[in-house]
Amino acid sequence: MKIIPTAIPDVLVIEPTVFGDERGFFFESFNAREFERLTGIKPPIMQDNHSRSAKNVLRGLHYQITQPQGKLVRAVAGEVFDVAVDIRRNSPTFGHWVANNLSAENKKQMWIPVGFAHGFQVLSDYAEVLYKTTDYYAPEHERSILWNDAQIGIEWPLDGEPRLSAKDAKGIPFAKAELFP
């Protein structure tokens, strides 16, 4: 496993060691001991989520203000543009965002720690995304920042209008969002 830093030091891209031959491939998608050894982070994985979305679906920017979740995200089918936004007021990278293309082909994952909003856009005909979380889903604590907030300025690689849920279309502007200290 290789750890690739991003422009926001707490967000990491994980590139697994893949063993392949004419039969196919094998890799460890998560190994807690190796993850901790390489990152110094010991995430208590509590829940595993799986979503399937059509092309140009945009999900996010989501976070939980209470019971915050760190997330280890990967695409197991298709390709997504995966985004993390630092929403920790006291962080030197507050309000900054980073993104990576995650795909079934490149097998990369992105570690998004507590204190970040997360979203993704589907680039392929469809994508299936798995993400491990460090706490349980709590809908009463979930928040959504407007995906196209000008203050954040995410450069989504859109091809036309995104396909949004009603909740995401009504996201809160960053300037009015409930944020982390």
Summary of the structure (lengths in Angstrom):
residues: 181
radius of gyration: 15.9
end to end distance: 32.3
largest distance: 53.4
contacts: 546
relative contact order: 0.25
helix: 10%
strand: 44%
